[in-house]
Amino acid sequence: MSRDLGGILARHRNDPTRLVQILRDVMEADGWISPPAITALADGLGLPRARVEGVAGFYAFFATEPRGRYRVLFSDNITDEMAGSVELRQRLLDAFHVRLGEVSRDGLVSIDVTSCTGLCDQGPALLVNGRAIPRLTHARIGAIAAMIRGGAPLTEWPDNLFEIHEHVERQDVLVTTPFAPGEALGAALARGPEATLGEVERSLLRGRGGAGFPTGQKWRLCREAPGERYVVCNADEGEPGTFKDRFLLARHADLVLEGMTVAAFAVGAQKGLLYLRAEYPFLLPGLEAALARRRREGLLGERIRGAEGFDFDIEIHVGAGAYVCGEESALLSSLEGERGIPRNRPPYPVTHGYLQRPTAVNNVETLAKAALVARHGADWLRSRGTGRSTGTKLLSVSGDVARPGIYEYPFGVAVKQVLEDAGARRVQAVQVGGPSGTLLAHNELERRIAFEDVPCAGAFMVFDESRDMIDVLHNFARFFAHESCGFCTPCRVGTTLERQMLSRITSGKGTRKDVKDLGHVARLMKAASHCGLGTTAGNAVLDAFAKFKPSFDRRLASLDVLPVFDLDESLAEAREVTGRDDVGAHFPEEP
C-alpha cells in the first residue's frame, strides 16, 4: 500500500465524489489497488468498504490484483487488427514467455488488450502504464521489449515513441475560422445570457456526440431548472474509430474551453467539469496549461471579463477505462465517484444531473461549435449544411484508406465523396458512427452524412473487398461484451451470447441456428436494454443480415439446424488451466 495514501486523500480534499481520481492516483503510485488500500480509502472517505471495492472493480484501468511493473495494453480495435496488431502483440508475448492477461513470473510485465486507444489513424497502438505508443512496427516492439527487460523508466524511453500526430486531411469552417481566446465571451457578454441562448437555439446546433439533441433546447431546460447548475464536457470518446475530440483538445483547446464558458454564461452555471478519456493522459498538460492561462487572462474564475456575478471555473476529471461512461448519465455517476452505471430517465440531467442538480452535458465538438456561434451568430452556422443538420461535421476516417485522419465537411456530404478524398479503393463496406452506428454496403455510397439520412458521431471506418465482414462483426461483438456494464440482463447476457455465436461462426463451427439466434438476440437487446450500449450493440449484426447474408453462409459448418453445444470446446478453459492439450484431454471426433 502506498505510503503516500494520506497525501493522495489530502490532495483530493478527502472528497468521496473524487473517488475515481483518487483510485487513479493509487494506481499510479502502486501499480494496483490492494485490499489494505481499499480499507484505508474507505476509512479516509467515510464510505462503506464495498463501495470503494465496487468502484475499483468496475473500471478496466484499475487492478485489484498485482500487475506487472510495466502494464502493456494493446488496442483491440478492428482497425488496429487490420494493421497487424495481433502479430505484433504475439511477438511481445513470446518475448516474455507470457500469455495474454498474464503477469510474468518476475512481476516485470503484464500484457493484455484494451478496447481502443483512440489512435485509429496511426495504429497499431498500445499503452504502457497509461502512456500511448502509436505506429507500432516489429522494430518498435523489439525496442519496447528491450527497454522493459532492462527496467528503463518510461521517462528515459525515446520521446519519438510517444509522439501523437494529428492528421488533418480536410478543413472547413470549424478548423479554419480564426479564433482568439475571449472573442466568444466578449460577444456573449454584449448580447446577454438570454440573447446568447436564443442565438444558439436559432442556429439549430445539434449535439455532435451521436444523439443529435438540440443544444439550445438542452441549455434552455437547464437554465430554467431551479438550483445550482453545472456544465459538463463529455470528452470520453470511447467509440472505436473515433478520434476527432482528441484532435480538438490537442489543437483547439481554447475553443472547447470557451464553449464551456459560454454555456455557463447562458445557463447560469458556476462550475464546469471536463471528463477526459482515460486513454488521453497525454492531453492533460496542454489542457491544464490552457486553463491556467485563461485564469490569468480573466477568462475563468471570478468576474470573468470584469462582469459582476459571472464566476465560472473548470476542473478536469480523467476516466478509468469504461466505454459506457460516454453515455451522459453514466458519465455523471463516474464524476460523482461511482461506478459508471447509466441512470433511469426521467429525470434527465438537465434537471437532475451532477449531484442531482441541473447540468448541461455536451460533446467536445458541440462546445467548440457553440463558441463560434456565440462569436459569429446563428447565421454563420446555418450557412453550411442542410436544413435539419446545420454546420459541419468532423469525421475520424480510418481503415482501408490511403489517408486516414480528420476530415471536416458540411452536413449533407455524400459517403462516396469522403471515400474519394481519403483514397479508398474497392470499398466493400463503411461503418459510420462506430460499432454502434450504421453499416453501409458498397451500393449505398451515395447516401449522405446528416441527421436526416446517416447520422454520425464521428467514426468512419472503411473496409475494402479483402476483408471478411464476419471477422469485423466478431471484433465488434468482443468489444460490446467487454464494455457492457452488466447492469441489465438483456445487454449483459445478450452481448456475451452475441460474442459466443460469432466466435463459433468465425471458427467454422457455426450453424443456421447460430445465425437465427444471433438475429433474435440482437433484436431483443435493441428492444429491452437499459441504455444506448445495449440498444445499439446489435446494430452492425442486423445491418449485416440485410446486406452481407452470403458472408454468413460461407462461414457455416452446416446449413442445417444442428445442436450448437460443443462438448470438446467447452473444456478448452479447463485444458488451459491444467496446461494439458494432449489427445487424452480431448473428446474424440465423431466418425
N, C-alpha and C positions, 0 to 999 in steps of 0.2 A: 504494500500500500504506500502511496506517495507520502513522503514526509511533509510535502507542501499542501496537503489537503486543506488545512486551515487557511492557508493563503489563497487557495482557489476559491473557497467559500467566501472569504472576505472580499475578494475581487468582484464577486457577483452579489455582494451585499446580503448573503445568506437568503437570497430570494428564491423561493421554490418555483416561481414561474420561469426561472432561468436554468432549470434542471438539465435540459438538453445541452446548453452551453457549458454547464459545469461538467457534465459527463464527457464532453469533447475534450476539456482540459485534462481530465483524469486520464483519458486515453492517450493524450499527447505525452503526459508525464510518465505513465507506467506501461503503456502498450496494451493494457487490458483493464477491466473493471472488476476487481477482486471482491469476494464476499465481505471481507473486513471493510473495504472501501464503501460498499453499498450500505453497510450498517452505519458507518461513520457519517455518510452523507444524509441518511435518513434522520439520524440524531441531530445533525447540524442544521437541517432544513425544517425540522419538525414535521416530517412526513412518515407515514407508515413504510416500513421496510419493503413491503410488497409493491408499493407504488414505485419506489426507486428501481427495484429489480425489474418490474414490468416495463418501465421506460428503457432501461439498459438492454433488455432482451428484444425490444421491438425494432430498433434501428440497425440496419445492416452494417454500419461502420463502427458499431460498438461491439466489444467482445467481452463476454463474461467467463471466458476460459483463456488461458495464455495463448498468445500468438507469437510468431517469430519476431525477433528484433527488427527484421525487415519484413513488412507486411505488403506483399505484392498482389495486386488485383488487376487482372486482365479484363478489358472490356469484352463483354459477351454479345454486343450489338451485332446485328446481321451485317452491317457494312464493314465492321472490323473483321468479321468472319470471312467475308468475301475477299478482303485484302490480305488474308493469310494469318490471322491471329492464332488459329488453332495450332498450326505447325510451330509458330514461334513460342507459344505457351508450352508446348510439349518439350521444346528444346530446353527451356529453363527448368521445367520439372525434372528432366533427365539429368541436368547439370547438378542438381542437389539430391537426386535419388528420392524424390517425394512424389506422392500422388496429389491430385487436385484436392484442396481443402486441408491438407496435412501440414503439420509443423515438422521441420527437420529435427532429427534426434538431438542435435546440439542446441536446439532452440534458436538457431540463427535466422531461419527464414520460413515463412508460410506463404503458399501460393494458392490463389483462388480466383474467382471471377466476380465481376460486378456487372450490373445490367448494361450500363452505358456510361461513358466518361464525358459525353458532350463534346467529343473531338472527332466527330464522324467525317469531317472534311480533311482530316490528317491522321487517320488511323492506318494500321492498328495502333492502339494506345494502351497504356497501363498506368496504375497508380502505385507509388512506393511510399508507404507511410503518409498517404494522402496527397502526395505531390505527383502531378501528371507528367508523363513522358509520352509524347506523340511520335508518329512516323517511325514505328519500330521496324528494324531490319535484323537480319541474323547478326550483323556486326554489332548493332546496339545491344542485342540480347547478350552476346558474348561479353561486352564491356560491363553490362549491368551485373552479370554473374561474377565477373572478376572483382568488381568493387564490393559486392555483398560478401564474397568469400574472404576478402581482405579486411572486412569490417570498417570500411571507409564511411565516415559520417556523410549524410546527404549534403551537408554544407560544403563538402570537398569534392563532390561529383562535378563534372564539367557543366558549366551553365548552359551550353548549347543543347544538352539533353532535354532541358526543361522549357525550351523556347516554344511558345504557342504562337502560331501565325494566324493572322486574320485575313482570310482570302475574300476580299470584296470584289466580286466579279461584275456586278451591275448596280448602279446607284440611281436613286430618284430623289424626290424632294425631302424625305426624312434625313437622308445621309448628306445631301448636298446643300440644303438650306443653311446659310450662315447663322450661327447662334453664339451669343456671348452670355456668360452667366449673369443672371439678373434681369435679362431683357423681358422674359415672360412674366416675371414677378412685377416688373415695372408696369407692364401693360395691364396685368390683372388688378394691381392696386389702383390704377387710373380708372378702371371700369367699376370696381367694387365687387364684392363677393357674389351678389345676386346676378349681376350682368355677366360676370365671368362664367358662372354656372350656366346661364342662358346661352352664352356663346358656344359652350361645349355641347349643350343639348341641340342647338341649331346646326352644328357641324355634322350631326348624325354619327359621331365617332362611336364605334363598337369595339368591344373587348377583343384584343389580338391574341388572347390565350387559348382560344378554341370555341368557347361557348358563344361569343359574339353578343353579349348583353350590352344594351346601350349604356355608354359610360355616363352620359348626362343624367339619365334616369337613376342610375345607381347612386351618383353623388347627391341627387335631389332627395332620394329616400333617406340617405344618411344624414343630410343636413336637417331634415325635418324631424328626425327621431330625437327624443329627449335624452339628455345625459352627455357625459364626456365622450368625445369622438376621437377616432383613430384613423390613420391612413396606413395601409399595408401594401408594400410592393412584393408581388409574388415573382421572385427570381429563381424559383425551383424548377427550372425547365428540365424535367426528367424524361420526357418523351423521347425514346430512341429516334435518332435522325434530326434532332433539333439542337441548334447551337446559335441561333440569332441573338438571344439575350446575352450570351457570352460576349458577342461582338459589341453590342450596345453598351454593356457595362465596362468593357475594356476601352472602347474608343469614344463613347459619348456619355460618360457617367454623369456629367453636369446636367445634360439634357434630361436624364431619368430622374435625378435628384430634384431638379427644378420642377418636373412634372408632379412629383410627390408634394412639393411645397405649394404649388398652385392648387392641387387637390385639397390640401389642408386649408388654404385660404377660402376655397369655395364651400367646403363643408363645415368649417369651424373647428378643425382639429388642432391639438397642440403637440401631439406625438406621432411620429412615424416609425414604422418598423420595416426594414428590408430583409426578407428571408432569402438568403443566398444558398444556392445548391451546394451540397457537401463536396461535390467534385470540383468546385471552382475556388479553392482557397487561394490560388494564385492571383485572383482578382482583389483580394482583401486589401493589400497595401495601397493600391490605387484608389479604391473606394474610400478607405479611411483618410487618405491624403486629401481627396476631394471634399469630404465632409469637414475636415479641419480648415481647409482654405475657405470654404463657404461660411464657416462660423466667423473666421477672421474678417471676412468682407461684409459681414452683416446680412448674409443671405440665409442664415439659420440662427436659431437662438431667440433671444428676447428682442422685441420691437424690430422685426425684420424690415429692412429698408426704411427704418425710422417710423413705421406705422404703429401707433399705440394699440396695444391689445393683440397684435399679430405676433404670437410667440409659438415657435414650432421647431422641433429638432428631430433628428433621425438616428436610430440605433440599428446596427446590423446584427442579425442572428444568422448563424450558419446551421444548415440542416445536418443530418447524420445518415443519409442514405435510405430514403423511403420515397419511392415514386408517388405513392398515394398522397403525399403532402403537397403535391401540385394541385390537388382539389382544395378549394379555398377554406372549407370548414376544417379539414384535416390539418391544413397549414396553421390555422389559428390554434388548434389544440396543441400542436408542436410548439408554437410560440409561447404557450402558457406552461410549457414544461411537461406536457402529457404525451402519451402515445399518439401518433398521427391517425386517429380514427375519425372518419367522416361523421359529422353530426346529423341528426334528424332535422329536416327542414320542411315547413317553417318551424321556428322563426329563422329568418335569414340573417346573414352577417351585417347587413345594413342597419338592422335594429339590435341584434344580439350577436355581436362578433367577438373581438378580442376582449377578454374579461367580461363577456356578456354585455358589452357596450357597443354603440353604433360604430361600424367600421366599414370603410370603403377599401375593398381589396381589388387591386388592378395589376395587370401584367406589365412587365418592363416596357415592352413596345407600346402599349396603350398609354403609359405615362409619358413616354417620350413624345408621342403624337399630341397628347393633351397640352404639353408645354408649348409646342409650336402653334396649336390652335389658340392658346391664350396670347401668344405673341402676334400672330398674323391674322387671326379671326377665322370664323367658321367657313367663309367662302374659300379660304386658302385650301382647306381640306376637301371641300366639296368640288373643287375644280378638277380633281382627279378621281378615277374610279367609276363606279356605277351609281345609279340612283339609290340602291339599297346598301351598297358597300362603298362608302366614300373613302377616298385617300388611297394609300399604297399599302403593300404588304411585303414584309421581309420573308424570304424563303431560304431555308437551310438545305441546299442541294447537295446530295451525296449519292454514293453507289456507282453504278456503271456510267460515269460521265468523264469527259476529258478534263473538265474544270470544276471540281467541287468547290463550294464556298457559299457566300452570301449573295443573294440576288434580290434587288428591290424592284417591284413592278406596281403599276396602278392595278387596283382590283379590276377584274374582267380579262386579265391576260389569259390567253389560251395555253393549256398544258404543253401543246406542241411547240409554242414559242420558247418556253422555258427550256425544253429539251434541246432545241436547236442552239440556243445561246450557250448551254452548258456542254455542248459537244457530245450529246448522247447518240448512239448508233444502235440499230437493230433492237429497238426497245420492245420488250415483251410486256412489261407492267410498270406502273408507277404507284407507290404507296404514298398518298397525300395525307398529311396530318399524323404521321407515325403509325405504329401498330393499331392504335385505337381509331384511326381515320378511315379513309376510303381507298380501296384498291381498284385502280383503273387498268383496264386491258388496252392492248395496242390500238383497238378500234375506237377508243374513247378520247383520243388525244386532242380533239377539237373542243372538248369541254373547258370551262373557264374557272379560274380561281376567284371565287366570290361567294358570299354567304348564300346567294340565291341559286348557286349551282354546286360547286365543290368547295366547301369551307375548309380552311387550313390553319392549324395552329402554328405552322412554321416548317414542319418536316416535309421533305420532298425527296423520297428515296427511289432511285431508278434501278430497274433490273433488266438486263438485256436477255437475248434469247438463249444464252448459255446457262442461265440459272434455272434450277428446278424450284417451282413455286411452292412445292410441298415442304422443301427444306426451309424456305422463308417462313412459312406458316409455323413450322416446328420451332424455329427460333422465337417467333412472337409468342407462342404458347409457353415456352420456358420462361420468357420474360414475365408474362402475366401471372403464372403460377408462383414465381419467386416474389413478385411485388404485391400480391394480394395481402391485405392487412389481416384477413381471417375473421373479420367482424361478422359477416353474413354468410350463411350456408351456401346460397347459390353461387357466390363468387369463390369462396374458399374451396368448395368441393368441385365446382364446375371448371375452374382454371386447372386444377390438378387432373381431372378427367380428360380435359382437352389436351394437356401435355402428354398424358399416357397414351391416348389414342393416336396422336400424331407421331409419338415415338414408335409405336407398333407399325404404323404405315410407312414411316421412313426407313425402318429396319427390314422392310419386306415381309412383315408378318401380319399386315392388316387385311381386313375382310370388308365386305359390303356392310356388315353390321357395324363395324367401327365408323364407317363413313356416315351411316344413318344416325348412329348415336352422337357423333360429332355435331351434326346439324341440330339435333334435338337439344344438346347441352348448350350450344351457342345461343339458340333462341330463348331457352329458359333463363340463361344469365341476363340476356338483354331485357327480359320482361320483369325479372324478380330481384335483381341485385340492388343493394342499398345505395351505391354511389356510381359515379361515372366509370370507375375502373372496371367493375363487373359488367355494366351495361354495354361497354364497348369492347370487352375482351374477345368477343366472338365475331366482331365486325369483319375482319380480314377473312375468316373462315367462310362466313356467309357470302361475302363477295366472291371468293374463290369458287364456291359451289356453282355460282351463276356464270362465272367467266372462265374457269380453268378446270372444269369437271374431268376432262381427259387426263389431266395430270394426276388425279387421284387413281383413276383406273389403272394407269401404267404402274403404279406402286403397290397394287394389291396382290397379296399372295393367292387370293382366290376371289372370284366374282360371286361365289355362293355365300350365303349367310351361314357362317360357321361359329362355333364357340370361340371366344376370344381369350379365354384364360389359358396361359401357357405355364404349365407346372414347372418346367425346367427354368424358364425365365424368372419365375417367382423366387427361385432360390439363388439368384445372382448376388443379392446383397449378402446372403449367408456365406457364399463362396468367397466374396471379397473380405469379409470379416475374418474368416478362418485361414485365408491365404491359400485355399485349395482351388485348383482348376483342372484337376486330373480327370480321367474318364470316369472314375468312380464317384465323382462329385456331380455328375450329370445324369439325367434320366435318358435312357436310350431312345433314339428316334423311332417312331412307328414305322414298320416296314411298308 
